[in-house]
Amino acid sequence: MTSASTIHILNGKALALRIQEKLAKKVAQLTTERGRPPGLAVLMVGDNPASAAYVRNKGRACDRIGIASLGRHYPATVSQEELTQEIHRLNDDPNVDGILVQLPLPEGLDGNALLLEIDPDKDADGLHPTNLGRLVRSEEGLRSCTPAGVMEILRGAGIDPAGKKAVVMGRSILVGKPIALMLLDANATVTIAHSKTPDLAAVTREADILVVAVGRPEMVTAEMVKPGAVVIDVGINRVDKPEGGSKLVGDVEFEPAGAIASSITPVPGGVGPMTVTLLMKNTVASYERRTAPK
């Protein structure tokens, strides 16, 4: 069995902390110059334990960087109209630079409809159709946090996608499609694979950079990875352990795949911390634009 110590790990957690330290220095200077800190409003509804943990992580990151947390926690009984009105209020609030609605929402609430109500220039998650359109057109705009975090990991490791074959497993609007566009912008040759792709392993074995975002625990085996490839595992799945309890695993069999890859992201500690960090980076970017001297 391969020792984890022989695997070259792309440490997203360490990179996230370095980026957050730089952001904190920038925010401290800008807060003095511009008279207020950046403001991020996270709207959480109900008591989903995973969502509560994500929101706590975002709050801690805000504290480290110097971003004001301006969000609210609503009961599961809140109406669509009340949330819509709150988003409109935040759109008009000059102290708010980023807005996001924590998903998933309780049954009966329409997250997509709420997303459309957010001012695209305050869309900290980078998921508004206007921002996705800007990505398609290679225009400046707020980028989807998880795929942007993947690109930061590649940059941080000195991995240039230009001229490389990239395979993206998964075609969601959250990760698959935007990361494919970002890799294309970075001059990679990109293939998107999915559940209907014939001979999937033959496709993934062509990848110099393999990005996996399918939400299926340890679906990608070593036989599906080209020797020397860079493997980015976006999946995060909770599975039961034989001896009881549970653990988090990715969409890739970490040790077998890591043994033949040139580098691989772990789960946890890989892409996850970068998602929160890019949320902070988007908020600060929005703040810089909105408070820039006229």
Backbone as CSV, one residue per row, in Angstrom:
resi,resn,N_x,N_y,N_z,CA_x,CA_y,CA_z,C_x,C_y,C_z
1,MET,0.846,-1.192,0.000,0.000,0.000,0.000,0.885,1.247,0.000
2,THR,0.501,2.235,-0.799,1.294,3.454,-0.923,1.204,4.289,0.339
3,SER,2.331,4.805,0.777,2.330,5.717,1.924,1.913,7.101,1.465
4,ALA,1.056,7.741,2.242,0.606,9.090,1.889,1.783,10.059,1.820
5,SER,2.880,9.738,2.524,4.030,10.643,2.540,4.742,10.691,1.193
6,THR,4.498,9.666,0.333,5.141,9.650,-0.984,4.288,10.341,-2.042
7,ILE,3.113,10.785,-1.668,2.204,11.454,-2.596,2.447,12.966,-2.544
8,HIS,2.542,13.587,-3.713,2.743,15.040,-3.751,1.374,15.725,-3.635
9,ILE,1.143,16.313,-2.482,-0.166,16.886,-2.160,-0.203,18.375,-2.492
10,LEU,-1.273,18.790,-3.165,-1.545,20.208,-3.391,-2.377,20.691,-2.206
11,ASN,-1.730,21.387,-1.291,-2.338,21.730,-0.003,-3.162,23.013,-0.113
12,GLY,-4.463,22.840,-0.340,-5.345,23.992,-0.476,-5.505,24.767,0.816
13,LYS,-5.448,24.068,1.932,-5.620,24.737,3.228,-4.490,25.731,3.489
14,ALA,-3.253,25.297,3.231,-2.109,26.189,3.452,-2.141,27.370,2.487
15,LEU,-2.491,27.096,1.220,-2.573,28.171,0.232,-3.669,29.158,0.605
16,ALA,-4.803,28.645,1.076,-5.915,29.512,1.479,-5.482,30.476,2.583
17,LEU,-4.741,29.957,3.561,-4.293,30.819,4.663,-3.323,31.892,4.173
18,ARG,-2.454,31.544,3.213,-1.522,32.543,2.664,-2.275,33.643,1.931
19,ILE,-3.276,33.247,1.142,-4.073,34.245,0.413,-4.852,35.120,1.389
20,GLN,-5.405,34.499,2.433,-6.155,35.269,3.425,-5.260,36.262,4.160
21,GLU,-4.012,35.884,4.429,-3.077,36.815,5.078,-2.831,38.036,4.199
22,LYS,-2.654,37.818,2.902,-2.459,38.937,1.964,-3.704,39.819,1.905
23,LEU,-4.869,39.167,1.872,-6.123,39.927,1.850,-6.272,40.774,3.112
24,ALA,-5.890,40.205,4.262,-6.010,40.925,5.536,-5.159,42.196,5.522
25,LYS,-3.950,42.112,4.982,-3.089,43.295,4.896,-3.693,44.342,3.974
26,LYS,-4.212,43.888,2.843,-4.835,44.820,1.893,-6.056,45.484,2.511
27,VAL,-6.895,44.681,3.190,-8.124,45.212,3.789,-7.807,46.208,4.895
28,ALA,-6.792,45.924,5.707,-6.417,46.855,6.782,-6.043,48.214,6.205
29,GLN,-5.275,48.209,5.116,-4.863,49.471,4.490,-6.053,50.186,3.865
30,LEU,-6.880,49.433,3.125,-8.016,50.050,2.440,-9.062,50.561,3.422
31,THR,-9.262,49.846,4.530,-10.238,50.288,5.533,-9.841,51.651,6.090
32,THR,-8.542,51.853,6.320,-8.049,53.152,6.788,-8.253,54.227,5.725
33,GLU,-7.973,53.877,4.471,-8.063,54.859,3.383,-9.511,55.206,3.038
34,ARG,-10.391,54.218,3.099,-11.741,54.405,2.546,-12.823,54.510,3.609
35,GLY,-12.434,54.390,4.872,-13.344,54.733,5.942,-14.292,53.661,6.412
36,ARG,-14.253,52.499,5.794,-15.083,51.383,6.255,-14.478,50.086,5.748
37,PRO,-14.781,48.962,6.426,-14.299,47.664,5.942,-15.211,47.122,4.844
38,PRO,-14.762,46.105,4.107,-15.680,45.400,3.196,-16.802,44.754,4.004
39,GLY,-17.958,44.592,3.372,-19.087,43.960,4.051,-19.634,42.785,3.256
40,LEU,-19.803,41.646,3.939,-20.360,40.438,3.316,-21.612,40.021,4.059
41,ALA,-22.700,39.848,3.327,-23.967,39.416,3.917,-24.290,37.999,3.467
42,VAL,-24.287,37.064,4.417,-24.660,35.673,4.142,-26.041,35.440,4.738
43,LEU,-26.984,35.028,3.896,-28.336,34.733,4.372,-28.468,33.220,4.533
44,MET,-28.710,32.794,5.764,-28.908,31.365,6.034,-30.338,31.138,6.506
45,VAL,-30.931,30.050,6.018,-32.313,29.724,6.364,-32.355,28.325,6.960
46,GLY,-33.009,28.188,8.107,-33.164,26.874,8.719,-31.949,26.449,9.517
47,ASP,-31.884,25.154,9.843,-30.860,24.643,10.753,-30.108,23.447,10.180
48,ASN,-29.825,23.470,8.888,-29.039,22.411,8.276,-27.630,22.413,8.886
49,PRO,-27.205,21.299,9.526,-25.908,21.306,10.227,-24.721,21.613,9.314
50,ALA,-24.734,21.063,8.091,-23.633,21.319,7.152,-23.593,22.799,6.778
51,SER,-24.766,23.372,6.521,-24.829,24.799,6.179,-24.344,25.660,7.339
52,ALA,-24.729,25.281,8.552,-24.302,26.041,9.730,-22.782,26.017,9.862
53,ALA,-22.171,24.848,9.572,-20.707,24.741,9.643,-20.052,25.612,8.582
54,TYR,-20.610,25.609,7.358,-20.063,26.449,6.289,-20.140,27.926,6.668
55,VAL,-21.281,28.320,7.218,-21.463,29.732,7.583,-20.490,30.130,8.695
56,ARG,-20.263,29.229,9.664,-19.275,29.512,10.715,-17.878,29.687,10.120
57,ASN,-17.520,28.824,9.159,-16.215,28.940,8.503,-16.078,30.275,7.781
58,LYS,-17.155,30.692,7.125,-17.130,31.978,6.424,-16.998,33.126,7.409
59,GLY,-17.685,33.014,8.535,-17.597,34.051,9.564,-16.194,34.167,10.133
60,ARG,-15.546,33.020,10.371,-14.175,33.037,10.893,-13.215,33.649,9.884
61,ALA,-13.419,33.313,8.598,-12.561,33.891,7.553,-12.753,35.406,7.485
62,CYS,-13.998,35.860,7.602,-14.261,37.305,7.632,-13.505,37.973,8.777
63,ASP,-13.548,37.352,9.945,-12.867,37.911,11.118,-11.359,38.009,10.888
64,ARG,-10.774,36.956,10.285,-9.324,36.951,10.047,-8.915,38.058,9.074
65,ILE,-9.776,38.324,8.095,-9.407,39.251,7.017,-9.805,40.687,7.327
66,GLY,-10.792,40.855,8.205,-11.270,42.199,8.513,-12.506,42.597,7.736
67,ILE,-13.253,41.601,7.275,-14.505,41.831,6.551,-15.665,41.813,7.549
68,ALA,-16.546,42.796,7.440,-17.709,42.853,8.328,-18.750,41.821,7.890
69,SER,-19.198,40.981,8.834,-20.264,40.005,8.546,-21.611,40.669,8.800
70,LEU,-22.415,40.787,7.758,-23.662,41.551,7.851,-24.884,40.690,7.552
71,GLY,-24.732,39.376,7.632,-25.815,38.481,7.252,-26.841,38.252,8.330
72,ARG,-27.830,37.427,7.995,-28.903,37.095,8.925,-29.231,35.610,8.838
73,HIS,-29.730,35.077,9.964,-30.157,33.682,10.030,-31.676,33.676,10.193
74,TYR,-32.367,33.060,9.239,-33.834,33.038,9.246,-34.349,31.656,9.630
75,PRO,-35.529,31.594,10.236,-36.147,30.281,10.485,-36.599,29.660,9.168
76,ALA,-36.781,28.342,9.179,-37.192,27.623,7.962,-38.561,28.074,7.462
77,THR,-39.326,28.745,8.323,-40.676,29.183,7.946,-40.680,30.517,7.198
78,VAL,-39.503,31.129,6.965,-39.454,32.426,6.284,-40.044,32.287,4.870
79,SER,-40.650,33.354,4.388,-41.268,33.309,3.061,-40.274,33.735,1.977
80,GLN,-40.579,33.312,0.761,-39.784,33.725,-0.402,-39.768,35.251,-0.520
81,GLU,-40.918,35.853,-0.271,-41.042,37.311,-0.403,-40.169,38.044,0.612
82,GLU,-40.128,37.545,1.836,-39.305,38.206,2.857,-37.826,38.139,2.500
83,LEU,-37.377,36.999,1.981,-35.978,36.868,1.574,-35.679,37.771,0.375
84,THR,-36.618,37.842,-0.546,-36.443,38.720,-1.713,-36.307,40.177,-1.279
85,GLN,-37.155,40.596,-0.351,-37.088,41.972,0.149,-35.760,42.255,0.847
86,GLU,-35.252,41.265,1.593,-33.975,41.439,2.276,-32.828,41.580,1.261
87,ILE,-32.878,40.790,0.196,-31.850,40.903,-0.846,-31.898,42.288,-1.487
88,HIS,-33.097,42.802,-1.757,-33.228,44.150,-2.336,-32.656,45.199,-1.383
89,ARG,-32.900,45.014,-0.088,-32.358,45.966,0.892,-30.832,45.933,0.889
90,LEU,-30.276,44.712,0.819,-28.814,44.574,0.803,-28.216,45.121,-0.487
91,ASN,-28.934,44.951,-1.598,-28.475,45.534,-2.867,-28.284,47.042,-2.738
92,ASP,-29.174,47.681,-1.969,-29.157,49.142,-1.830,-28.279,49.632,-0.686
93,ASP,-27.778,48.708,0.144,-26.994,49.093,1.315,-25.551,49.412,0.885
94,PRO,-25.087,50.650,1.057,-23.738,51.015,0.603,-22.625,50.322,1.370
95,ASN,-22.932,49.745,2.532,-21.908,49.066,3.327,-21.774,47.579,2.999
96,VAL,-22.613,47.095,2.088,-22.589,45.682,1.690,-21.940,45.566,0.312
97,ASP,-20.888,44.749,0.232,-20.172,44.551,-1.029,-20.395,43.167,-1.621
98,GLY,-20.774,42.212,-0.786,-21.022,40.859,-1.249,-22.260,40.280,-0.595
99,ILE,-23.056,39.551,-1.378,-24.278,38.915,-0.882,-24.276,37.474,-1.362
100,LEU,-24.647,36.548,-0.467,-24.897,35.186,-0.922,-25.976,34.552,-0.075
101,VAL,-26.710,33.657,-0.708,-27.728,32.857,-0.028,-27.140,31.463,0.175
102,GLN,-27.043,31.041,1.433,-26.458,29.732,1.742,-27.411,28.621,1.303
103,LEU,-26.919,27.721,0.457,-27.709,26.601,-0.034,-27.261,25.316,0.663
104,PRO,-28.132,24.292,0.761,-29.491,24.241,0.230,-30.484,24.976,1.123
105,LEU,-31.598,25.389,0.501,-32.678,26.026,1.244,-33.733,24.985,1.612
106,PRO,-34.508,25.247,2.661,-35.593,24.329,3.004,-36.598,24.207,1.858
107,GLU,-37.308,23.115,1.867,-38.309,22.858,0.830,-39.316,24.008,0.760
108,GLY,-39.692,24.369,-0.451,-40.667,25.439,-0.642,-40.044,26.775,-0.990
109,LEU,-38.713,26.896,-0.879,-38.021,28.134,-1.239,-37.218,27.906,-2.517
110,ASP,-37.203,28.901,-3.381,-36.569,28.808,-4.692,-35.243,29.562,-4.687
111,GLY,-34.143,28.814,-4.547,-32.825,29.429,-4.495,-32.439,30.119,-5.791
112,ASN,-32.813,29.536,-6.936,-32.473,30.142,-8.225,-33.149,31.496,-8.401
113,ALA,-34.404,31.569,-7.976,-35.129,32.842,-8.086,-34.483,33.903,-7.198
114,LEU,-34.026,33.514,-6.016,-33.364,34.469,-5.122,-32.035,34.938,-5.703
115,LEU,-31.301,34.022,-6.318,-30.024,34.381,-6.938,-30.208,35.473,-7.982
116,LEU,-31.290,35.382,-8.746,-31.545,36.371,-9.795,-31.815,37.759,-9.233
117,GLU,-32.202,37.830,-7.950,-32.502,39.125,-7.335,-31.243,39.848,-6.847
118,ILE,-30.117,39.127,-6.732,-28.882,39.732,-6.226,-28.260,40.617,-7.298
119,ASP,-27.827,41.812,-6.912,-27.073,42.687,-7.810,-25.846,41.916,-8.298
120,PRO,-25.661,41.716,-9.613,-24.525,40.935,-10.108,-23.175,41.436,-9.599
121,ASP,-23.062,42.740,-9.338,-21.795,43.287,-8.850,-21.593,43.052,-7.356
122,LYS,-22.609,42.486,-6.680,-22.473,42.077,-5.280,-22.606,40.558,-5.123
123,ASP,-22.597,39.860,-6.235,-22.791,38.407,-6.266,-21.497,37.710,-5.847
124,ALA,-21.281,37.593,-4.534,-20.009,37.093,-4.007,-19.731,35.654,-4.416
125,ASP,-20.769,34.871,-4.693,-20.588,33.481,-5.117,-20.258,33.361,-6.602
126,GLY,-20.444,34.453,-7.360,-20.134,34.444,-8.788,-21.046,33.555,-9.609
127,LEU,-22.292,33.365,-9.168,-23.197,32.419,-9.827,-24.350,33.085,-10.573
128,HIS,-24.456,34.414,-10.494,-25.522,35.100,-11.226,-25.297,34.915,-12.731
129,PRO,-26.373,34.732,-13.504,-26.202,34.552,-14.956,-25.374,35.654,-15.615
130,THR,-25.451,36.869,-15.098,-24.636,37.951,-15.662,-23.148,37.658,-15.489
131,ASN,-22.765,37.164,-14.307,-21.353,36.855,-14.076,-20.909,35.617,-14.843
132,LEU,-21.797,34.641,-14.988,-21.462,33.478,-15.811,-21.313,33.899,-17.271
133,GLY,-22.144,34.842,-17.713,-22.021,35.376,-19.073,-20.708,36.108,-19.276
134,ARG,-20.289,36.849,-18.260,-18.991,37.535,-18.341,-17.851,36.536,-18.464
135,LEU,-17.972,35.409,-17.750,-16.959,34.362,-17.856,-16.929,33.794,-19.273
136,VAL,-18.092,33.497,-19.829,-18.170,32.963,-21.193,-17.503,33.919,-22.182
137,ARG,-17.685,35.216,-21.967,-17.142,36.228,-22.874,-15.718,36.669,-22.500
138,SER,-15.130,36.014,-21.493,-13.783,36.358,-21.010,-13.695,37.815,-20.563
139,GLU,-14.794,38.318,-19.988,-14.834,39.685,-19.472,-14.580,39.684,-17.968
140,GLU,-14.192,40.832,-17.448,-13.961,40.959,-16.013,-15.281,40.767,-15.264
141,GLY,-15.210,40.129,-14.119,-16.416,39.934,-13.312,-16.119,38.995,-12.161
142,LEU,-17.084,38.854,-11.266,-16.931,37.958,-10.123,-17.057,36.514,-10.600
143,ARG,-16.104,35.687,-10.214,-16.033,34.309,-10.699,-16.565,33.323,-9.657
144,SER,-17.144,32.226,-10.133,-17.629,31.155,-9.254,-16.499,30.704,-8.339
145,CYS,-16.789,30.614,-7.039,-15.720,30.467,-6.041,-14.961,29.150,-6.139
146,THR,-15.651,28.033,-6.277,-14.950,26.747,-6.283,-14.049,26.605,-7.511
147,PRO,-14.557,26.830,-8.736,-13.651,26.731,-9.880,-12.525,27.762,-9.855
148,ALA,-12.813,28.966,-9.381,-11.745,29.967,-9.256,-10.706,29.507,-8.241
149,GLY,-11.152,28.813,-7.196,-10.229,28.245,-6.215,-9.336,27.177,-6.827
150,VAL,-9.895,26.372,-7.734,-9.101,25.367,-8.444,-7.995,26.045,-9.247
151,MET,-8.335,27.127,-9.941,-7.339,27.836,-10.748,-6.245,28.436,-9.860
152,GLU,-6.618,28.897,-8.677,-5.619,29.424,-7.725,-4.669,28.317,-7.267
153,ILE,-5.203,27.120,-7.050,-4.359,25.993,-6.647,-3.336,25.687,-7.743
154,LEU,-3.788,25.661,-8.989,-2.866,25.404,-10.102,-1.798,26.491,-10.177
155,ARG,-2.220,27.757,-10.065,-1.252,28.865,-10.113,-0.262,28.771,-8.959
156,GLY,-0.797,28.491,-7.761,0.049,28.414,-6.574,1.105,27.325,-6.667
157,ALA,0.799,26.272,-7.430,1.745,25.164,-7.595,2.625,25.345,-8.834
158,GLY,2.456,26.467,-9.527,3.245,26.717,-10.730,2.852,25.836,-11.896
159,ILE,1.592,25.388,-11.931,1.103,24.522,-13.010,0.375,25.375,-14.042
160,ASP,0.940,25.506,-15.226,0.361,26.312,-16.298,-0.462,25.402,-17.202
161,PRO,-1.781,25.632,-17.303,-2.608,24.767,-18.152,-2.354,24.942,-19.659
162,ALA,-1.661,25.986,-20.063,-1.483,26.270,-21.485,-0.844,25.086,-22.202
163,GLY,-1.494,24.669,-23.290,-0.972,23.576,-24.097,-1.232,22.195,-23.543
164,LYS,-1.857,22.103,-22.372,-2.114,20.800,-21.754,-3.533,20.323,-22.069
165,LYS,-3.721,19.008,-22.010,-5.058,18.434,-22.149,-5.701,18.386,-20.768
166,ALA,-6.842,19.032,-20.635,-7.584,19.034,-19.365,-8.894,18.287,-19.571
167,VAL,-9.216,17.404,-18.637,-10.507,16.719,-18.652,-11.245,17.110,-17.383
168,VAL,-12.462,17.589,-17.551,-13.326,17.943,-16.426,-14.424,16.896,-16.341
169,MET,-14.485,16.180,-15.223,-15.566,15.221,-14.995,-16.666,15.919,-14.214
170,GLY,-17.810,16.099,-14.859,-18.927,16.803,-14.246,-19.264,18.027,-15.071
171,ARG,-20.559,18.319,-15.179,-20.994,19.430,-16.039,-21.959,20.365,-15.326
172,SER,-21.845,20.443,-13.996,-22.746,21.316,-13.239,-22.412,22.780,-13.497
173,ILE,-23.397,23.634,-13.254,-23.187,25.077,-13.389,-22.352,25.604,-12.230
174,LEU,-22.273,24.838,-11.133,-21.486,25.262,-9.974,-19.991,25.071,-10.194
175,VAL,-19.616,23.952,-10.820,-18.194,23.637,-10.952,-17.812,23.258,-12.383
176,GLY,-18.423,22.225,-12.923,-17.973,21.641,-14.190,-17.879,22.622,-15.339
177,LYS,-18.980,23.303,-15.638,-18.974,24.225,-16.774,-18.050,25.423,-16.551
178,PRO,-18.127,26.099,-15.378,-17.223,27.243,-15.216,-15.744,26.873,-15.176
179,ILE,-15.363,25.738,-14.577,-13.937,25.397,-14.554,-13.463,25.052,-15.961
180,ALA,-14.320,24.447,-16.767,-13.945,24.163,-18.158,-13.654,25.468,-18.902
181,LEU,-14.491,26.480,-18.687,-14.281,27.780,-19.343,-13.010,28.461,-18.834
182,MET,-12.744,28.352,-17.532,-11.531,28.965,-16.975,-10.273,28.296,-17.515
183,LEU,-10.306,26.973,-17.634,-9.169,26.252,-18.200,-8.985,26.602,-19.675
184,LEU,-10.096,26.764,-20.380,-10.045,27.174,-21.786,-9.411,28.559,-21.910
185,ASP,-9.800,29.473,-21.008,-9.203,30.809,-20.988,-7.706,30.760,-20.705
186,ALA,-7.283,29.714,-19.970,-5.861,29.552,-19.652,-5.134,28.751,-20.733
187,ASN,-5.800,28.575,-21.883,-5.208,27.957,-23.079,-4.970,26.457,-22.968
188,ALA,-5.757,25.791,-22.122,-5.772,24.325,-22.140,-6.722,23.847,-23.235
189,THR,-6.531,22.615,-23.669,-7.497,21.958,-24.548,-8.413,21.142,-23.654
190,VAL,-9.702,21.469,-23.649,-10.599,20.981,-22.592,-11.644,20.004,-23.129
191,THR,-11.790,18.894,-22.407,-12.873,17.938,-22.649,-13.740,17.876,-21.400
192,ILE,-15.056,17.918,-21.583,-15.978,17.731,-20.462,-16.564,16.323,-20.561
193,ALA,-16.324,15.526,-19.516,-16.862,14.171,-19.457,-17.978,14.109,-18.430
194,HIS,-18.894,13.164,-18.619,-20.059,13.072,-17.729,-20.614,11.653,-17.761
195,SER,-21.771,11.475,-17.151,-22.308,10.116,-16.970,-22.641,9.421,-18.290
196,LYS,-22.824,10.169,-19.349,-23.159,9.569,-20.652,-21.938,9.429,-21.559
197,THR,-20.755,9.757,-21.049,-19.536,9.652,-21.855,-19.156,8.180,-22.032
198,PRO,-19.051,7.692,-23.283,-18.642,6.294,-23.468,-17.158,6.118,-23.178
199,ASP,-16.816,4.937,-22.621,-15.438,4.593,-22.258,-14.774,5.739,-21.500
200,LEU,-15.375,6.051,-20.366,-14.944,7.198,-19.557,-13.468,7.114,-19.186
201,ALA,-13.011,5.917,-18.814,-11.620,5.767,-18.389,-10.644,6.120,-19.504
202,ALA,-11.002,5.789,-20.739,-10.121,6.127,-21.869,-10.003,7.637,-22.031
203,VAL,-11.098,8.344,-21.745,-11.087,9.814,-21.843,-10.245,10.410,-20.715
204,THR,-10.464,9.940,-19.482,-9.746,10.534,-18.345,-8.246,10.232,-18.403
205,ARG,-7.875,9.107,-19.006,-6.443,8.746,-19.090,-5.676,9.646,-20.056
206,GLU,-6.382,10.455,-20.832,-5.719,11.403,-21.733,-5.374,12.717,-21.031
207,ALA,-5.870,12.899,-19.815,-5.779,14.206,-19.158,-4.409,14.450,-18.542
208,ASP,-3.825,15.599,-18.888,-2.669,16.100,-18.142,-3.140,16.737,-16.836
209,ILE,-4.326,17.343,-16.906,-4.981,17.909,-15.718,-6.374,17.297,-15.647
210,LEU,-6.663,16.581,-14.568,-7.963,15.930,-14.392,-8.684,16.577,-13.225
211,VAL,-9.818,17.202,-13.518,-10.640,17.844,-12.486,-11.897,16.994,-12.310
212,VAL,-12.141,16.524,-11.090,-13.249,15.595,-10.839,-14.265,16.256,-9.918
213,ALA,-15.489,16.410,-10.413,-16.557,17.051,-9.643,-17.879,16.366,-9.970
214,VAL,-18.009,15.114,-9.497,-19.198,14.326,-9.824,-20.052,13.988,-8.611
215,GLY,-19.503,14.113,-7.391,-20.284,13.830,-6.195,-20.512,12.356,-5.950
216,ARG,-19.567,11.506,-6.401,-19.672,10.061,-6.158,-18.403,9.598,-5.459
217,PRO,-18.523,9.068,-4.243,-17.343,8.742,-3.445,-16.365,7.818,-4.162
218,GLU,-15.123,8.275,-4.270,-14.001,7.472,-4.776,-14.321,6.761,-6.087
219,MET,-15.036,7.455,-6.952,-15.405,6.882,-8.251,-14.186,6.725,-9.168
220,VAL,-13.247,7.675,-9.084,-12.094,7.659,-9.983,-10.982,6.823,-9.369
221,THR,-10.600,5.755,-10.063,-9.561,4.843,-9.594,-8.233,5.172,-10.274
222,ALA,-7.170,4.545,-9.803,-5.844,4.779,-10.374,-5.817,4.440,-11.863
223,GLU,-6.598,3.431,-12.273,-6.619,3.011,-13.678,-7.197,4.099,-14.594
224,MET,-7.869,5.077,-14.016,-8.469,6.148,-14.814,-7.561,7.373,-14.910
225,VAL,-6.393,7.310,-14.282,-5.497,8.472,-14.205,-4.246,8.225,-15.036
226,LYS,-3.896,9.194,-15.860,-2.665,9.129,-16.640,-1.458,9.307,-15.708
227,PRO,-0.440,8.449,-15.789,0.749,8.654,-14.960,1.333,10.057,-15.154
228,GLY,1.584,10.740,-14.034,2.130,12.093,-14.100,1.097,13.190,-14.216
229,ALA,-0.184,12.826,-14.239,-1.236,13.844,-14.346,-1.376,14.624,-13.037
230,VAL,-1.937,15.825,-13.149,-2.349,16.610,-11.988,-3.819,16.297,-11.736
231,VAL,-4.150,15.875,-10.527,-5.529,15.489,-10.201,-6.109,16.468,-9.187
232,ILE,-7.204,17.106,-9.562,-7.914,18.043,-8.685,-9.245,17.409,-8.308
233,ASP,-9.392,17.061,-7.046,-10.589,16.374,-6.548,-11.501,17.390,-5.865
234,VAL,-12.590,17.744,-6.536,-13.525,18.740,-6.003,-14.575,18.096,-5.107
235,GLY,-14.746,16.790,-5.211,-15.803,16.102,-4.466,-15.569,16.101,-2.974
236,ILE,-16.654,16.121,-2.226,-16.578,15.926,-0.773,-17.806,15.116,-0.362
237,ASN,-17.546,13.905,0.114,-18.615,12.952,0.426,-18.390,12.371,1.815
238,ARG,-19.448,12.275,2.579,-19.355,11.637,3.901,-19.769,10.178,3.760
239,VAL,-18.876,9.263,4.152,-19.158,7.826,4.038,-18.966,7.165,5.401
240,ASP,-19.662,6.050,5.601,-19.549,5.299,6.849,-18.248,4.495,6.866
241,LYS,-17.610,4.434,8.049,-16.421,3.607,8.227,-16.851,2.228,8.720
242,PRO,-16.131,1.168,8.312,-16.515,-0.196,8.740,-16.561,-0.346,10.260
243,GLU,-15.656,0.361,10.947,-15.602,0.223,12.407,-16.581,1.149,13.122
244,GLY,-17.415,1.855,12.339,-18.371,2.794,12.913,-17.929,4.230,12.709
245,GLY,-18.876,5.136,12.799,-18.565,6.532,12.542,-18.504,6.801,11.048
246,SER,-18.001,7.966,10.674,-17.941,8.332,9.262,-16.678,9.127,8.987
247,LYS,-16.389,9.308,7.714,-15.239,10.101,7.303,-15.572,10.809,5.995
248,LEU,-14.769,11.841,5.672,-14.938,12.561,4.423,-13.973,12.000,3.385
249,VAL,-14.487,11.738,2.189,-13.643,11.304,1.075,-14.016,12.115,-0.160
250,GLY,-13.128,12.112,-1.131,-13.396,12.816,-2.376,-14.038,11.919,-3.409
251,ASP,-14.004,12.369,-4.655,-14.509,11.579,-5.777,-13.421,10.683,-6.360
252,VAL,-12.187,10.823,-5.833,-11.031,10.081,-6.337,-10.500,9.180,-5.222
253,GLU,-10.078,7.959,-5.577,-9.379,7.091,-4.616,-8.009,7.710,-4.368
254,PHE,-7.857,8.364,-3.238,-6.727,9.265,-3.021,-5.362,8.569,-3.126
255,GLU,-5.128,7.536,-2.339,-3.787,6.940,-2.309,-3.413,6.229,-3.611
256,PRO,-4.289,5.368,-4.167,-3.908,4.714,-5.433,-3.696,5.723,-6.570
257,ALA,-4.592,6.707,-6.681,-4.454,7.710,-7.751,-3.255,8.610,-7.481
258,GLY,-3.074,8.995,-6.211,-1.970,9.870,-5.850,-0.614,9.240,-6.102
259,ALA,-0.559,7.904,-6.063,0.716,7.198,-6.267,1.232,7.341,-7.690
260,ILE,0.324,7.565,-8.657,0.785,7.687,-10.051,0.625,9.110,-10.591
261,ALA,-0.132,9.947,-9.889,-0.263,11.345,-10.308,1.006,12.114,-9.930
262,SER,1.269,13.209,-10.666,2.398,14.061,-10.259,2.032,14.859,-9.016
263,SER,0.746,15.173,-8.865,0.253,15.866,-7.675,-1.255,15.709,-7.611
264,ILE,-1.797,15.854,-6.390,-3.231,15.614,-6.171,-3.698,16.449,-4.989
265,THR,-4.957,16.887,-5.041,-5.539,17.583,-3.896,-6.175,16.572,-2.947
266,PRO,-5.987,16.747,-1.635,-6.606,15.846,-0.667,-8.043,16.281,-0.363
267,VAL,-8.780,15.379,0.255,-10.111,15.697,0.793,-10.178,15.113,2.188
268,PRO,-10.378,15.950,3.213,-10.494,17.415,3.155,-9.115,18.087,3.046
269,GLY,-9.115,19.416,2.925,-7.871,20.168,2.927,-7.355,20.555,1.555
270,GLY,-8.152,20.286,0.519,-7.738,20.633,-0.834,-8.506,21.817,-1.378
271,VAL,-9.534,21.517,-2.176,-10.309,22.580,-2.828,-11.226,23.297,-1.844
272,GLY,-11.754,22.584,-0.846,-12.730,23.165,0.082,-12.315,24.491,0.693
273,PRO,-11.129,24.572,1.332,-10.724,25.845,1.934,-10.582,26.977,0.919
274,MET,-10.281,26.615,-0.331,-10.126,27.640,-1.362,-11.465,28.259,-1.750
275,THR,-12.539,27.492,-1.633,-13.866,28.030,-1.975,-14.207,29.206,-1.063
276,VAL,-13.998,29.029,0.240,-14.267,30.109,1.193,-13.341,31.295,0.931
277,THR,-12.083,31.011,0.631,-11.109,32.083,0.394,-11.468,32.901,-0.835
278,LEU,-11.940,32.234,-1.898,-12.335,32.979,-3.102,-13.590,33.797,-2.875
279,LEU,-14.454,33.338,-1.965,-15.604,34.147,-1.561,-15.120,35.451,-0.935
280,MET,-14.115,35.346,-0.075,-13.532,36.539,0.544,-12.875,37.435,-0.507
281,LYS,-12.156,36.805,-1.435,-11.461,37.559,-2.488,-12.464,38.299,-3.372
282,ASN,-13.578,37.637,-3.714,-14.631,38.293,-4.501,-15.206,39.496,-3.757
283,THR,-15.439,39.325,-2.445,-16.010,40.412,-1.642,-15.066,41.615,-1.619
284,VAL,-13.775,41.342,-1.441,-12.788,42.426,-1.407,-12.672,43.098,-2.781
285,ALA,-12.736,42.305,-3.854,-12.676,42.880,-5.206,-13.875,43.790,-5.460
286,SER,-15.060,43.348,-5.045,-16.263,44.174,-5.189,-16.128,45.463,-4.388
287,TYR,-15.630,45.334,-3.173,-15.414,46.478,-2.288,-14.444,47.485,-2.910
288,GLU,-13.348,46.978,-3.468,-12.361,47.876,-4.100,-13.004,48.665,-5.235
289,ARG,-13.782,47.993,-6.054,-14.424,48.680,-7.201,-15.453,49.694,-6.715
290,ARG,-16.216,49.316,-5.704,-17.325,50.158,-5.267,-16.861,51.379,-4.464
291,THR,-15.680,51.280,-3.829,-15.195,52.378,-2.997,-14.035,53.141,-3.644
292,ALA,-13.707,52.768,-4.889,-12.592,53.442,-5.561,-12.894,54.922,-5.730
293,PRO,-11.897,55.785,-5.544,-12.112,57.230,-5.725,-12.602,57.518,-7.141
294,LYS,-13.610,58.349,-7.204,-14.195,58.682,-8.511,-13.324,59.710,-9.247
